[in-house]
Amino acid sequence: MKTKTIGKLVGKARREQGLSQAEAAGYLNVGTRFLSDLENRKPTIQLEKVLEVLNGLGFKVIAVPKASHKLIRYIEDHLNEK
């Protein structure tokens, strides 16, 4: 998974929950700058904070072997749907 995919997930989840970046940052105990960088797909963000944000927004993070590439492609393709 790439940073842009994670950023897209986070932004979509935040908006679906009706939160501004400032509200979400406060709730997730991260700075608004960090959340903005994450949503805007900055490649050099701190992994530990990313995992905290994902958890706080209701995601369960799992590592899937590349052998499961069909599942990964399916998920990525469906992120583009609204």
C-alpha atoms as a printed R data frame, in Angstrom:
   type eleno elety resid chain resno       x       y      z
1  ATOM     1    CA   MET     A     1   0.000   0.000  0.000
2  ATOM     2    CA   LYS     A     2   1.253   3.447 -0.826
3  ATOM     3    CA   THR     A     3   1.054   6.677  1.144
4  ATOM     4    CA   LYS     A     4  -1.433   8.111 -1.357
5  ATOM     5    CA   THR     A     5  -3.803   5.194 -0.745
6  ATOM     6    CA   ILE     A     6  -3.646   5.636  3.029
7  ATOM     7    CA   GLY     A     7  -4.131   9.392  2.704
8  ATOM     8    CA   LYS     A     8  -7.164   8.846  0.522
9  ATOM     9    CA   LEU     A     9  -8.653   6.381  3.027
10 ATOM    10    CA   VAL     A    10  -8.107   8.755  5.936
11 ATOM    11    CA   GLY     A    11  -9.588  11.766  4.160
12 ATOM    12    CA   LYS     A    12 -12.623   9.814  2.997
13 ATOM    13    CA   ALA     A    13 -13.260   8.334  6.454
14 ATOM    14    CA   ARG     A    14 -12.901  11.739  8.117
15 ATOM    15    CA   ARG     A    15 -15.351  13.385  5.741
16 ATOM    16    CA   GLU     A    16 -17.840  10.497  6.036
17 ATOM    17    CA   GLN     A    17 -17.763  10.990  9.810
18 ATOM    18    CA   GLY     A    18 -18.534  14.686  9.332
19 ATOM    19    CA   LEU     A    19 -15.281  15.905 10.870
20 ATOM    20    CA   SER     A    20 -13.157  18.856  9.817
21 ATOM    21    CA   GLN     A    21  -9.409  18.313  9.808
22 ATOM    22    CA   ALA     A    22  -9.135  20.358 13.005
23 ATOM    23    CA   GLU     A    23 -11.859  18.335 14.746
24 ATOM    24    CA   ALA     A    24 -10.366  15.026 13.642
25 ATOM    25    CA   ALA     A    25  -6.858  16.075 14.645
26 ATOM    26    CA   GLY     A    26  -8.081  16.983 18.126
27 ATOM    27    CA   TYR     A    27 -10.000  13.730 18.482
28 ATOM    28    CA   LEU     A    28  -7.061  11.684 17.195
29 ATOM    29    CA   ASN     A    29  -4.496  13.593 19.289
30 ATOM    30    CA   VAL     A    30  -2.366  14.610 16.296
31 ATOM    31    CA   GLY     A    31  -1.610  18.026 14.859
32 ATOM    32    CA   THR     A    32  -3.655  19.467 12.021
33 ATOM    33    CA   ARG     A    33  -0.443  19.792  9.999
34 ATOM    34    CA   PHE     A    34   0.222  16.063 10.379
35 ATOM    35    CA   LEU     A    35  -3.324  15.138  9.374
36 ATOM    36    CA   SER     A    36  -3.163  17.475  6.389
37 ATOM    37    CA   ASP     A    37   0.184  16.002  5.305
38 ATOM    38    CA   LEU     A    38  -1.248  12.503  5.627
39 ATOM    39    CA   GLU     A    39  -4.374  13.288  3.615
40 ATOM    40    CA   ASN     A    40  -2.283  15.085  1.004
41 ATOM    41    CA   ARG     A    41  -0.124  11.995  0.634
42 ATOM    42    CA   LYS     A    42   3.196  13.300  1.960
43 ATOM    43    CA   PRO     A    43   5.573  10.327  1.653
44 ATOM    44    CA   THR     A    44   7.678  11.060  4.749
45 ATOM    45    CA   ILE     A    45   5.117  10.781  7.547
46 ATOM    46    CA   GLN     A    46   5.583   8.935 10.838
47 ATOM    47    CA   LEU     A    47   4.252   5.391 10.661
48 ATOM    48    CA   GLU     A    48   3.298   5.169 14.349
49 ATOM    49    CA   LYS     A    49   1.105   8.262 14.044
50 ATOM    50    CA   VAL     A    50  -0.444   6.951 10.826
51 ATOM    51    CA   LEU     A    51  -1.390   3.728 12.586
52 ATOM    52    CA   GLU     A    52  -2.926   5.711 15.481
53 ATOM    53    CA   VAL     A    53  -4.979   7.804 13.041
54 ATOM    54    CA   LEU     A    54  -6.208   4.732 11.171
55 ATOM    55    CA   ASN     A    55  -7.162   3.039 14.433
56 ATOM    56    CA   GLY     A    56  -8.914   6.172 15.674
57 ATOM    57    CA   LEU     A    57 -10.980   6.381 12.489
58 ATOM    58    CA   GLY     A    58 -12.086   2.769 12.844
59 ATOM    59    CA   PHE     A    59  -9.678   0.915 10.570
60 ATOM    60    CA   LYS     A    60  -8.044  -2.397 11.354
61 ATOM    61    CA   VAL     A    61  -4.603  -2.552  9.784
62 ATOM    62    CA   ILE     A    62  -3.389  -5.902  8.523
63 ATOM    63    CA   ALA     A    63  -0.457  -6.942  6.365
64 ATOM    64    CA   VAL     A    64  -1.433  -9.073  3.389
65 ATOM    65    CA   PRO     A    65   1.235 -11.054  1.508
66 ATOM    66    CA   LYS     A    66   1.769  -9.950 -2.072
67 ATOM    67    CA   ALA     A    67   0.613 -13.408 -3.094
68 ATOM    68    CA   SER     A    68  -2.859 -12.029 -2.365
69 ATOM    69    CA   HIS     A    69  -2.459  -9.346 -5.013
70 ATOM    70    CA   LYS     A    70  -5.943  -9.933 -6.426
71 ATOM    71    CA   LEU     A    71  -7.474  -8.979 -3.080
72 ATOM    72    CA   ILE     A    72  -5.278  -5.896 -2.837
73 ATOM    73    CA   ARG     A    73  -6.175  -4.797 -6.386
74 ATOM    74    CA   TYR     A    74  -9.880  -5.288 -5.635
75 ATOM    75    CA   ILE     A    75  -9.651  -3.107 -2.532
76 ATOM    76    CA   GLU     A    76  -7.658  -0.385 -4.275
77 ATOM    77    CA   ASP     A    77 -10.044  -0.364 -7.236
78 ATOM    78    CA   HIS     A    78 -13.035   0.064 -4.948
79 ATOM    79    CA   LEU     A    79 -11.467   3.003 -3.109
80 ATOM    80    CA   ASN     A    80 -12.157   5.021 -6.248
81 ATOM    81    CA   GLU     A    81 -15.892   4.414 -6.008
82 ATOM    82    CA   LYS     A    82 -18.071   6.917 -4.203
